[in-house]
């Protein structure tokens, strides 16, 4: 594989543990990967994602949402922090904030999110509990472009995992998280290479043997 001539700069927004952030950092350590995390922004001072950024030598900043009177003020500071890093792509990795239409519009087509379900099933929170309650046999994760409607943006790639007898939210969630950690770097690579983009209301994928393998994982590979 030829080395990318220009690697895309990525800013990651996170609120919690940062396991998907770590997957993106690890992927970017490969010089052949087409993107690299340039900065991490968290809305919670105690987010473990900040420790991961610090350990990797990546610029990081807290923009604590509790310090602002309203969402507009907080988002303005987040936008300033993002733009200061001059990113090509913005990745949401467990960022637990609902974004305004103005914020989303500013980064439309270059902001992506990972969600722990096979969208359009189970948008929002508590996806594993809801999947178990619904009795589905396949669950998983999705990476999508961010749009004004929460968890409804064009889907870039998905990973499917089996729901096994005896699963609870913890065991199923662990299986999905392992899938997320593999899926997010592959989806980011598609966007960074220009192989995935928004086209109207859907995601256009330049399908090849390589990209086809990145768009969907089968349950058999993720037990």
C-alpha positions in Angstrom: 0.0 0.0 0.0 1.4 3.4 -0.9 1.8 5.9 1.9 -0.8 8.7 1.9 0.7 11.9 0.4 -1.2 14.1 2.9 -2.8 12.6 6.1 -6.0 14.2 7.2 -6.0 16.0 10.5 -8.7 14.8 12.9 -10.2 16.5 16.0 -12.0 14.1 18.4 -14.8 15.2 20.7 -15.2 12.9 23.7 -17.0 12.8 27.1 -15.9 9.5 28.7 -13.5 6.6 28.6 -12.2 7.2 25.1 -11.9 3.6 24.0 -12.9 4.6 20.4 -10.5 7.5 20.6 -7.7 5.0 21.5 -8.6 3.0 18.5 -8.3 6.1 16.3 -5.0 7.0 17.9 -3.6 3.5 17.4 -4.7 3.5 13.8 -3.0 6.8 13.2 0.3 5.4 14.5 0.5 3.5 11.2 2.1 5.8 8.7 0.0 4.2 5.9 -3.3 5.2 7.7 -4.8 8.3 5.9 -5.7 10.3 9.0 -4.2 11.2 12.4 -5.7 12.6 15.6 -4.4 16.2 16.0 -6.4 17.2 19.0 -8.9 16.0 21.6 -11.6 18.1 23.2 -13.7 16.9 26.1 -16.7 18.5 27.8 -16.0 16.8 31.1 -12.8 17.5 33.1 -12.6 13.9 34.4 -13.0 12.2 31.0 -10.5 9.4 30.6 -10.2 10.4 27.0 -8.0 13.3 28.1 -5.6 10.9 29.8 -5.3 8.9 26.6 -4.6 12.0 24.6 -2.0 13.1 27.2 -0.3 9.7 27.1 -0.1 9.9 23.3 1.3 13.4 23.2 -1.8 14.8 21.5 -3.0 18.3 22.2 -6.1 18.2 24.4 -8.5 20.6 26.0 -11.5 20.7 28.3 -14.4 22.9 27.4 -16.6 22.1 30.5 -20.2 22.6 29.5 -21.2 23.2 33.2 -19.2 26.5 33.1 -21.5 28.1 30.4 -24.9 29.7 30.8 -26.3 28.1 27.7 -25.5 25.7 24.9 -24.7 28.5 22.4 -21.9 29.8 24.6 -20.5 26.4 25.1 -20.6 25.5 21.5 -19.0 28.7 20.5 -16.0 27.8 22.6 -15.9 24.3 21.3 -16.0 25.6 17.7 -13.1 27.9 18.5 -11.1 25.0 19.9 -11.9 22.8 16.9 -11.0 25.4 14.4 -7.8 26.3 16.1 -6.6 22.7 15.4 -7.5 23.2 11.7 -9.0 19.7 11.2 -10.1 18.1 8.0 -12.5 15.7 9.9 -14.2 15.9 13.2 -15.0 12.6 15.0 -17.5 12.2 17.8 -16.4 9.4 20.1 -18.9 9.1 23.0 -19.5 12.8 23.0 -22.6 13.1 25.1 -23.9 16.4 23.9 -26.8 17.1 21.5 -25.4 19.5 18.9 -27.2 22.5 17.5 -28.1 22.8 13.8 -25.6 25.6 13.4 -22.8 23.5 14.9 -23.6 20.6 12.7 -23.9 22.7 9.6 -20.5 24.2 10.1 -18.9 20.7 9.8 -21.4 19.1 7.5 -19.9 16.3 5.4 -16.8 16.1 7.6 -18.1 15.3 11.0 -18.8 11.6 11.8 -20.1 9.7 14.8 -20.1 6.1 16.1 -23.3 4.8 17.6 -23.8 1.4 19.4 -26.6 -0.1 17.4 -27.4 -1.0 13.8 -29.1 2.2 12.8 -31.8 3.1 12.1 -32.7 0.7 15.0 -32.3 2.0 18.5 -31.1 5.6 18.1 -30.4 7.4 21.4 -29.4 5.9 24.7 -29.6 2.4 26.3 -29.2 0.6 23.0 -28.2 -2.8 24.4 -31.0 -3.0 26.9 -33.4 -2.0 24.1 -32.0 -4.6 21.7 -32.4 -7.3 24.3 -35.9 -6.3 25.1 -36.8 -6.3 21.4 -35.5 -9.8 21.0 -33.3 -9.1 18.0 -30.7 -11.8 17.1 -28.2 -9.3 15.6 -27.0 -6.1 17.2 -24.0 -3.9 16.4 -22.6 -0.5 15.7 -22.8 2.2 13.0 -20.7 5.0 11.9 -22.6 7.8 10.2 -22.2 11.4 9.0 -23.6 13.8 11.6 -26.7 15.7 10.6 -29.2 17.9 12.5 -31.3 14.9 13.5 -29.6 12.8 16.3 -28.4 9.4 15.1 -30.1 9.8 11.8 -27.3 10.9 9.5 -26.2 8.9 6.4 -24.6 5.6 7.4 -21.0 5.0 6.3 -20.3 1.6 7.8 -21.7 -1.0 10.2 -20.5 -3.9 12.3 -22.9 -6.7 13.2 -22.5 -9.0 16.3 -24.7 -11.9 17.4 -27.0 -11.6 20.4 -26.2 -14.8 22.3 -28.3 -16.8 24.8 -27.8 -15.5 28.3 -26.6 -12.1 27.2 -27.2 -9.1 29.4 -26.5 -5.5 28.6 -22.9 -5.8 29.9 -21.9 -8.9 27.8 -23.7 -7.6 24.7 -22.2 -4.2 25.2 -18.7 -5.6 25.5 -19.1 -7.4 22.2 -20.4 -4.3 20.5 -17.6 -2.2 21.9 -15.0 -4.6 20.5 -16.7 -4.2 17.1 -16.8 -0.4 17.5 -13.1 -0.3 18.1 -12.5 -2.1 14.8 -15.2 -0.3 12.8 -14.4 3.4 13.6 -10.9 3.5 12.2 -12.0 1.7 9.0 -14.9 4.2 8.5 -12.6 7.1 9.2 -10.2 5.8 6.6 -13.0 5.7 4.0 -13.9 9.4 4.7 -10.2 10.4 4.8 -9.5 8.8 1.4 -12.6 10.4 -0.1 -14.2 6.9 -0.6 -17.2 7.9 1.6 -19.1 11.2 1.3 -22.6 12.7 1.7 -24.6 12.6 -1.5 -28.0 14.1 -0.9 -29.6 12.2 2.0 -27.3 9.2 1.9 -23.7 8.2 2.1 -22.0 7.5 -1.3 -19.3 4.8 -1.0 -16.8 4.2 -3.8 -17.1 0.4 -3.7 -14.1 -1.7 -4.2 -13.0 -5.0 -2.8 -11.2 -3.2 0.0 -13.9 -0.7 0.8 -16.6 -3.3 0.6 -14.9 -5.2 3.5 -14.9 -2.0 5.5 -18.5 -1.1 5.1 -19.9 -4.2 6.9 -18.5 -6.8 9.3 -20.3 -10.2 9.5 -21.4 -11.6 12.9 -19.2 -14.6 12.3 -16.1 -12.5 12.6 -17.1 -10.8 15.8 -18.1 -13.4 18.3 
